Amino acid sequence: MSDALLSSDDLEAALRAIGAERYHNLHPFHRALHDGKLNRGQVQAWALNRYYYQASIPAKDATLLARLPTAELRREWRRRLEDHDGDAPGTGGVARWLRLTDGLGLDRAYVESLDGLLSGTRFAVEAYVHFVRERLILEAIASSLTELFSPTIISERVSGMLRNYDFITPETLAYFTPRLTQAPRDSDFALAYVKEHARTVEQQQAVLAALKFKCGVLWSMLDALDYAYVVPGNIPPGAFRPS
């Protein structure tokens, strides 16, 4: 561990360097998804497994919301719940993700049941929810900073999938449009909070470790998909099997 305290600008640079090295836009499965190298069943498997992550985000945020010490912080974090859960049935990011799985021809009840989920997906997502619930507030907020890098991956995903898959439509990908403004708003707040509150070497190292952990969660989810549905294509018992 470095014994040098970073300036706020150097801390931000170190956080961005983690994204440049570890964010899952570099994963081979992600590249194949965007470049049109996957078949319909493989895209279905991605959307089905990613649903569990999307559906767990508001639960993760609710555990943190309950621990935040001020009304100001709670108001800020509450917006994330509204973004994902919506303010009425059929609204919000989770509902939009289900419209994506609908558009890919997956049965909605089957997606929501989680019966076809890969164990690797389940373990990764639940590890993230546990991390946010149990670790320091500073670490929990820092773990959300993968949103610093998401606008680029969203732009690549939408353009690449529309260009390369004839079974994808703009309506299918409606989840992503609001995230182009929501994610920068959320990451701006989280970054400012981290830069202000990581005041010791130990706190700064914890912040950097939290972001590495979150990048690892997203990377391991794609590892599981790649192993099960691409190479070697070893789909475990009970997991979704494309028709």
C-alpha angles and dihedrals in degrees: 000000000000115000092207121101111227124225114242090256092050090048090053090048090052091050092050090048089058089055092048090054104033112024113121095241083087094057116112092232091054092049091049091049093053096040095055094249096128128082125231094266092053091050089049090053090052093050094045094050094042089055090072090056092048093047091048095052096080090046089051092048092048091057090054094043090058090056100047111113103213138051089232092058093043092052090051095048093042089068088067091058090050091048092056104029096034125213096268137022112292095022131103136047098295091054090048090052089054088054086056092053089045089053091052091056099254120144107250095217090053092050093049092046090062088216092134096046120130114241088230090059092048094049094047096048094044090049089056094049089048091049093054092044096049109030129079116288089245091055092045092053092045091054089064092062093097080089086076087074102034101090090065094049092046092052090049092046097051097044094041096047094045090049098045108034123061090196092061122086133180088253091055090055096045090119092074103054097073090044090065088071101025096054096052090046091051096043092048089057095044093047092050090049093050094047091051099044103037093086103150134055090248093051092048092050090049090052092051091047091050092056091047089052092052092048087052091053092055093043094050091052089059091044088058092049093046093050095046101040109022118024122034087356094217103163109193122230113282096015123123113284116199114233 
